């Protein structure tokens, strides 16, 4: 039996909380590794947190100024050579474009590490799949992602999300929420079939757990309608009824809904509130406006109408909540289209998964203080076409 098959079998048969022990054991035995460490990206995407037993004692690694962070950002293995000749190989732990963290393998010399680089990268990919499955049965990997304690509202929101990035031949997606450890109302959701991509960008009203409960109700109502095979406008109508039935118009939420045909790039769109979409095409940034319709749950039995939009190969679409474009500087100047245009141009060479965090860093500079007053949501969609 070859080494990779041995590693794969060890991971697939390991108990959920013992994945790191299993991969460490097989890499030591089969690849002569000297040490093996697993780091998970934290909710703020600022550090890579080591997987260990609580209370955590190992130090986190910065994403933006470390060899492991380089592998995480570039999504390519990176071999770091030490003065004593040892080599630390940093391998992205990623599943279908969702970047979970980095596996770091230390070997006696760089030549040995590079010889097995492809196999080690495949092992890291298998580990990523197993971590996603294991998270159903253990909190170990979710705890490792936490640099700080999550608020209850944030716990609810992060559990509702599909992931933070996704790639397919037709598109690349990336998204991020801030404040990562205290988010309460904003949300995003996506789902794809062989033929279509559905994307929701939600801007919930209120604060704390009440805002999170409202968003949970609406997103699950949208999913229920989507999974029943209903068209986009009917999905909005069903969610609208569910929210209104519970809150009777006291609480409601804004959502921008898109359903893309993967073969043509043609999209059906329902704009029910405040999330905005900007498009970068051929070097030009412009806001794409749709006919505004009522937020979900504001009135009883609202009818929604889907519009059409055409995405072209090479388009970059950026979706933002009002916690981005309406944020004021210390002088009272709103972030607005001009600043967003600058941010989109400044991040045009980054992959979609990196763009939201980069835009939110720009937003922090404009705001002039680290803690936002409102949720901020950025979703980036790079459209490649079929």
Backbone torsions as a table, in degrees:
resi	resn	phi	psi	omega
1	UNK	NA	130.7	-177.7
2	UNK	-75.7	166.4	-171.6
3	UNK	-63.7	-41.2	-177.7
4	UNK	-64.2	-41.6	178.6
5	UNK	-62.1	-38.4	177.2
6	UNK	-62.0	-44.4	179.4
7	UNK	-64.3	-44.0	-179.4
8	UNK	-61.8	-43.9	-179.5
9	UNK	-65.4	-39.5	179.8
10	UNK	-61.5	-40.3	180.0
11	UNK	-71.2	-40.4	-176.8
12	UNK	-71.2	-22.5	-178.9
13	UNK	-102.0	-4.3	-178.5
14	UNK	-74.8	151.2	172.9
15	UNK	-64.7	150.1	-175.2
16	UNK	-52.1	-39.8	-177.2
17	UNK	-83.5	-2.4	-176.0
18	UNK	-112.2	19.4	-178.8
19	UNK	-61.9	-42.8	-179.8
20	UNK	-64.8	-42.8	177.4
21	UNK	-60.7	-40.2	-178.4
22	UNK	-66.7	-46.3	-178.7
23	UNK	-69.8	-34.0	177.2
24	UNK	-64.3	-45.1	-178.1
25	UNK	-63.0	-45.4	-175.6
26	UNK	-73.1	-33.3	178.3
27	UNK	-71.8	-32.2	174.9
28	UNK	-69.1	-44.2	-176.3
29	UNK	-74.9	-40.3	-171.7
30	UNK	-96.3	-26.5	-175.3
31	UNK	-122.3	7.3	178.2
32	UNK	59.1	34.3	176.2
33	UNK	-69.1	144.9	178.1
34	UNK	-90.4	-32.9	175.8
35	UNK	-155.9	156.0	-178.6
36	UNK	-139.8	128.9	179.3
37	UNK	-130.3	144.5	176.8
38	UNK	-117.6	128.3	178.7
39	UNK	-118.9	135.3	177.8
40	UNK	-108.3	137.3	176.8
41	UNK	-67.1	132.1	-179.2
42	UNK	-76.1	170.0	-175.0
43	UNK	-62.9	-29.2	178.7
44	UNK	-86.0	-2.5	-178.4
45	UNK	56.7	33.5	179.5
46	UNK	-106.9	-27.1	-179.4
47	UNK	-137.8	162.0	171.2
48	UNK	-106.6	117.6	-174.6
49	UNK	-93.3	129.6	177.9
50	UNK	-68.3	139.5	175.7
51	UNK	-80.3	118.3	179.7
52	UNK	-154.5	173.0	-179.6
53	UNK	-79.6	139.3	176.5
54	UNK	-64.0	145.7	-6.0
55	UNK	-75.9	138.3	-177.5
56	UNK	-64.3	134.5	-179.8
57	UNK	-118.4	-22.2	179.2
58	UNK	-75.6	150.6	-176.8
59	UNK	-81.9	143.6	174.4
60	UNK	-71.5	162.1	-179.9
61	UNK	-113.5	129.6	179.7
62	UNK	-65.7	142.2	180.0
63	UNK	-71.5	-37.7	-168.1
64	UNK	-95.3	-0.2	-178.9
65	UNK	-150.2	48.5	-179.9
66	UNK	-149.2	155.3	176.1
67	UNK	-60.4	-39.3	177.6
68	UNK	-65.5	-39.7	177.0
69	UNK	-64.3	-32.3	177.0
70	UNK	-63.5	-43.5	177.8
71	UNK	-65.5	-38.0	-179.9
72	UNK	-66.5	-45.0	-178.0
73	UNK	-69.8	-43.3	-178.3
74	UNK	-81.9	-16.6	-176.2
75	UNK	56.6	40.8	176.1
76	UNK	-137.2	144.0	176.1
77	UNK	-59.7	145.1	179.7
78	UNK	-134.4	124.4	-179.6
79	UNK	-98.7	120.1	-179.1
80	UNK	-105.0	118.5	-178.0
81	UNK	-94.9	127.3	179.8
82	UNK	-90.7	158.9	179.3
83	UNK	-58.7	-29.2	-178.7
84	UNK	-83.3	5.3	177.4
85	UNK	96.1	-15.2	178.0
86	UNK	-67.9	158.1	179.9
87	UNK	-127.3	130.3	174.4
88	UNK	-105.9	116.1	-179.1
89	UNK	-99.2	121.8	-178.5
90	UNK	-103.9	121.6	-171.1
91	UNK	-120.9	125.4	177.7
92	UNK	-61.0	133.2	174.1
93	UNK	-103.7	97.2	-168.8
94	UNK	-138.7	139.6	177.8
95	UNK	-128.7	117.3	179.7
96	UNK	51.0	40.4	177.3
97	UNK	89.1	-12.2	178.6
98	UNK	-84.4	112.9	-172.4
99	UNK	-85.3	109.6	-176.7
100	UNK	-91.9	-38.1	-176.7
101	UNK	172.1	-149.3	-175.1
102	UNK	-142.1	137.5	171.6
103	UNK	-103.5	123.1	-178.5
104	UNK	-109.7	121.6	-177.2
105	UNK	-118.4	122.1	178.7
106	UNK	-98.9	129.3	179.7
107	UNK	-127.6	167.7	-172.7
108	UNK	-66.2	-32.4	-179.4
109	UNK	-152.3	159.4	-175.2
110	UNK	-67.6	-36.4	-179.0
111	UNK	-62.1	-41.9	178.3
112	UNK	-64.5	-40.0	-179.6
113	UNK	-64.7	-46.2	-178.0
114	UNK	-68.1	-30.5	179.4
115	UNK	-61.1	-35.7	-176.0
116	UNK	-107.0	16.6	-171.4
117	UNK	-60.2	-44.5	-177.6
118	UNK	-64.1	-42.2	179.3
119	UNK	-66.4	-39.9	179.0
120	UNK	-64.1	-39.0	177.4
121	UNK	-63.3	-38.5	177.2
122	UNK	-66.5	-37.9	177.0
123	UNK	-62.6	-42.0	179.0
124	UNK	-63.0	-35.3	178.5
125	UNK	-68.9	-41.5	175.9
126	UNK	-62.3	-41.4	177.6
127	UNK	-58.5	-40.6	179.5
128	UNK	-59.8	-46.7	178.3
129	UNK	-59.6	-42.6	-177.6
130	UNK	-70.1	-32.5	176.8
131	UNK	-64.2	-43.2	179.5
132	UNK	-60.4	-43.0	178.9
133	UNK	-68.5	-41.4	-176.7
134	UNK	-64.7	-27.8	-177.5
135	UNK	-65.3	-13.2	173.1
136	UNK	-71.2	-24.6	-169.0
137	UNK	-120.1	-6.0	178.9
138	UNK	-147.2	150.0	177.2
139	UNK	-92.1	-2.1	-170.6
140	UNK	-54.5	-46.8	-174.3
141	UNK	-78.2	-32.1	174.8
142	UNK	-68.1	-38.9	176.9
143	UNK	-65.3	-36.0	-178.8
144	UNK	-67.5	-20.0	-179.6
145	UNK	-79.8	-7.2	-169.7
146	UNK	-97.4	113.7	172.1
147	UNK	-79.8	-32.8	176.6
148	UNK	-134.1	174.6	177.7
149	UNK	-76.6	137.8	175.0
150	UNK	-80.4	144.8	167.0
151	UNK	-69.2	163.2	178.5
152	UNK	-61.2	-41.7	178.9
153	UNK	-61.0	-42.6	179.1
154	UNK	-65.4	-39.5	177.1
155	UNK	-56.9	-45.3	-179.7
156	UNK	-64.5	-41.4	-177.6
157	UNK	-69.2	-44.4	-178.7
158	UNK	-65.4	-34.1	178.3
159	UNK	-69.8	-20.5	-179.0
160	UNK	-82.7	-19.2	-171.4
161	UNK	-77.4	152.4	178.6
162	UNK	-78.8	-22.0	-173.2
163	UNK	152.4	-174.9	178.0
164	UNK	-115.0	-7.9	176.0
165	UNK	-158.3	158.6	-177.0
166	UNK	-159.9	140.5	178.1
167	UNK	-131.7	141.6	169.8
168	UNK	-143.7	165.7	-180.0
169	UNK	-56.3	-31.6	-175.3
170	UNK	-82.3	-23.3	-174.0
171	UNK	-159.8	164.8	169.0
172	UNK	-130.9	139.0	-178.8
173	UNK	-125.7	143.4	172.3
174	UNK	-146.7	147.2	-178.7
175	UNK	-152.0	154.8	176.4
176	UNK	-154.6	146.5	178.3
177	UNK	-116.7	143.0	173.5
178	UNK	-138.0	146.9	-3.9
179	UNK	-71.4	126.1	-169.2
180	UNK	-57.9	-34.5	-175.5
181	UNK	-96.7	1.9	-178.7
182	UNK	-144.0	25.6	178.3
183	UNK	-66.0	149.8	179.5
184	UNK	-136.3	-36.2	-173.1
185	UNK	-119.3	-30.9	-176.5
186	UNK	-76.2	153.9	-175.7
187	UNK	-163.0	160.0	171.4
188	UNK	-138.7	156.9	178.6
189	UNK	-152.1	144.1	174.6
190	UNK	-145.6	156.0	177.2
191	UNK	-156.1	140.6	-177.9
192	UNK	-127.7	149.3	169.7
193	UNK	-118.3	-170.3	176.4
194	UNK	-64.6	-24.2	-171.7
195	UNK	-115.3	-16.8	-170.8
196	UNK	-145.9	159.9	172.3
197	UNK	-127.0	124.7	175.4
198	UNK	-108.7	133.0	-176.9
199	UNK	-133.3	130.5	173.9
200	UNK	-118.4	134.9	172.7
201	UNK	-122.6	116.0	-169.1
202	UNK	-114.9	136.0	177.0
203	UNK	-121.3	94.6	-175.8
204	UNK	-83.4	148.3	179.1
205	UNK	-90.5	162.9	176.3
206	UNK	92.6	-173.6	-177.3
207	UNK	-136.3	161.2	173.4
208	UNK	60.3	-150.2	-175.0
209	UNK	-66.6	-27.4	178.5
210	UNK	-63.3	-41.8	177.6
211	UNK	-64.9	-40.6	-179.7
212	UNK	-66.8	-39.2	177.4
213	UNK	-63.2	-41.4	177.8
214	UNK	-60.8	-47.1	-179.2
215	UNK	-65.5	-41.0	178.3
216	UNK	-59.5	-42.9	179.0
217	UNK	-62.7	-47.0	-176.9
218	UNK	-66.7	-45.6	-177.7
219	UNK	-65.2	-40.8	178.4
220	UNK	-69.3	-31.9	174.3
221	UNK	-66.6	-40.7	176.8
222	UNK	-63.2	-43.7	178.9
223	UNK	-63.5	-40.8	179.5
224	UNK	-60.0	-43.3	179.3
225	UNK	-69.5	-41.2	179.4
226	UNK	-62.2	-43.6	-177.5
227	UNK	-73.1	-15.8	173.3
228	UNK	-84.3	-1.8	177.4
229	UNK	84.9	15.9	-178.8
230	UNK	-77.1	146.9	176.0
231	UNK	-67.3	168.0	-169.8
232	UNK	-59.0	-46.3	-178.1
233	UNK	-62.4	-37.2	178.7
234	UNK	-72.2	-31.6	173.6
235	UNK	-59.9	-45.3	178.5
236	UNK	-62.2	-42.2	-178.4
237	UNK	-65.4	-41.5	-179.9
238	UNK	-65.6	-44.0	178.6
239	UNK	-64.9	-39.0	176.9
240	UNK	-57.9	-45.2	179.9
241	UNK	-64.9	-39.9	-179.1
242	UNK	-64.5	-42.8	-179.8
243	UNK	-69.2	-42.8	-179.2
244	UNK	-66.0	-38.7	-179.6
245	UNK	-60.4	-32.2	-177.9
246	UNK	-87.3	-42.3	-172.4
247	UNK	-104.0	-13.5	179.0
248	UNK	54.0	37.2	175.9
249	UNK	86.3	-4.7	179.0
250	UNK	-71.5	-31.2	178.2
251	UNK	-134.1	145.0	179.3
252	UNK	-154.3	173.8	-179.2
253	UNK	-148.0	153.5	179.9
254	UNK	-93.9	145.6	178.5
255	UNK	-150.1	140.9	170.7
256	UNK	-110.8	121.4	-173.7
257	UNK	-118.0	133.1	179.1
258	UNK	-135.2	140.5	177.0
259	UNK	-129.5	105.9	-174.8
260	UNK	-93.2	136.8	167.4
261	UNK	-84.6	116.7	-173.4
262	UNK	-67.4	-26.2	-178.2
263	UNK	-76.6	-33.4	-172.1
264	UNK	-115.9	-18.3	-174.0
265	UNK	79.6	1.5	178.3
266	UNK	-75.5	134.6	-177.2
267	UNK	-125.6	143.2	167.1
268	UNK	-94.1	138.1	-173.2
269	UNK	-133.5	135.3	168.8
270	UNK	-121.3	118.6	179.6
271	UNK	-105.2	103.2	-177.2
272	UNK	-117.4	61.2	175.9
273	UNK	134.9	-143.1	-161.9
274	UNK	-92.3	-22.7	179.8
275	UNK	-56.7	140.0	-176.3
276	UNK	-114.8	153.6	177.4
277	UNK	-123.2	131.0	174.1
278	UNK	-119.1	147.9	-176.9
279	UNK	-122.9	131.7	170.6
280	UNK	-103.6	114.1	-179.8
281	UNK	-137.3	123.8	178.0
282	UNK	53.6	39.1	175.5
283	UNK	83.5	-1.5	-178.0
284	UNK	-111.8	131.7	177.8
285	UNK	-102.9	131.9	175.1
286	UNK	-146.2	147.6	174.9
287	UNK	-77.4	133.4	177.8
288	UNK	-100.4	114.8	-177.6
289	UNK	-98.4	146.4	176.0
290	UNK	-126.2	165.5	176.2
291	UNK	-66.5	117.8	-177.0
292	UNK	-71.1	134.2	176.5
293	UNK	-121.7	169.9	-172.8
294	UNK	-68.5	143.0	173.9
295	UNK	-58.0	158.1	-178.7
296	UNK	-70.4	127.5	175.0
297	UNK	90.0	3.7	-178.8
298	UNK	-73.5	-42.8	179.4
299	UNK	-133.5	164.3	-177.2
300	UNK	-78.8	134.5	172.2
301	UNK	55.5	50.2	174.4
302	UNK	-71.9	136.6	174.5
303	UNK	-91.7	139.2	179.4
304	UNK	-119.5	145.6	-178.8
305	UNK	-124.2	130.7	179.4
306	UNK	-86.5	136.7	172.7
307	UNK	-100.8	177.4	179.5
308	UNK	-118.8	149.4	-179.8
309	UNK	-146.4	142.0	-178.2
310	UNK	-111.9	118.8	172.5
311	UNK	-93.5	137.8	179.5
312	UNK	-112.2	146.9	176.6
313	UNK	-52.8	132.4	-177.2
314	UNK	98.3	-11.4	177.7
315	UNK	-67.6	141.0	166.1
316	UNK	-115.7	122.5	180.0
317	UNK	-109.8	128.9	179.9
318	UNK	-117.5	126.6	179.9
319	UNK	-111.7	131.4	-176.6
320	UNK	-136.1	147.4	174.6
321	UNK	-88.5	172.9	-179.2
322	UNK	-68.7	-15.5	173.9
323	UNK	-70.9	-4.2	174.2
324	UNK	-105.1	-62.4	-170.8
325	UNK	-75.3	-17.5	-179.0
326	UNK	-101.2	1.7	-177.9
327	UNK	-66.5	133.9	-178.1
328	UNK	-97.5	145.6	173.1
329	UNK	-77.3	172.2	175.6
330	UNK	-57.1	-24.0	178.7
331	UNK	-88.9	-0.5	177.8
332	UNK	91.4	7.6	-178.8
333	UNK	-85.1	126.0	179.0
334	UNK	-69.3	148.5	-179.2
335	UNK	-59.0	-56.1	167.1
336	UNK	64.9	-176.3	-175.1
337	UNK	-64.9	-39.4	-175.6
338	UNK	-64.1	-46.8	179.4
339	UNK	-67.9	-38.5	177.4
340	UNK	-63.1	-39.7	177.6
341	UNK	-60.6	-43.9	177.5
342	UNK	-61.6	-43.3	-179.2
343	UNK	-64.7	-39.6	179.6
344	UNK	-66.1	-41.8	176.6
345	UNK	-65.1	-40.3	-177.3
346	UNK	-66.9	-25.5	-177.4
347	UNK	-107.2	14.9	-171.8
348	UNK	-65.0	-24.1	-178.5
349	UNK	-90.9	-7.1	179.5
350	UNK	-80.1	150.4	172.8
351	UNK	-68.0	159.4	-175.5
352	UNK	-55.8	-37.1	-177.8
353	UNK	-65.2	-25.8	-178.0
354	UNK	-89.9	-19.9	-171.6
355	UNK	-64.5	-48.2	-176.7
356	UNK	-56.3	-45.3	-179.7
357	UNK	-64.7	-38.2	179.4
358	UNK	-65.6	-41.5	178.0
359	UNK	-64.8	-39.6	179.2
360	UNK	-67.4	-30.1	173.7
361	UNK	-66.7	-41.9	175.4
362	UNK	-59.7	-40.0	-179.2
363	UNK	-64.5	-38.5	177.9
364	UNK	-61.1	-40.4	177.1
365	UNK	-63.3	-39.1	178.8
366	UNK	-68.0	-40.2	-177.3
367	UNK	-67.7	-30.8	177.1
368	UNK	81.1	7.1	177.0
369	UNK	-153.5	150.4	-173.4
370	UNK	-72.2	-33.4	-174.0
371	UNK	-93.6	120.7	178.7
372	UNK	-78.2	156.6	175.3
373	UNK	-86.0	-18.0	-175.9
374	UNK	-138.8	158.3	174.1
375	UNK	-58.5	146.5	174.8
376	UNK	-129.8	127.0	-177.0
377	UNK	-127.8	131.0	174.5
378	UNK	-131.1	128.8	174.2
379	UNK	-123.6	132.5	178.6
380	UNK	-117.4	129.2	177.6
381	UNK	-122.8	115.9	171.9
382	UNK	-96.5	120.4	-176.6
383	UNK	-99.4	119.7	179.4
384	UNK	-100.4	-26.1	-176.4
385	UNK	83.3	169.5	-177.2
386	UNK	-87.6	NA	NA
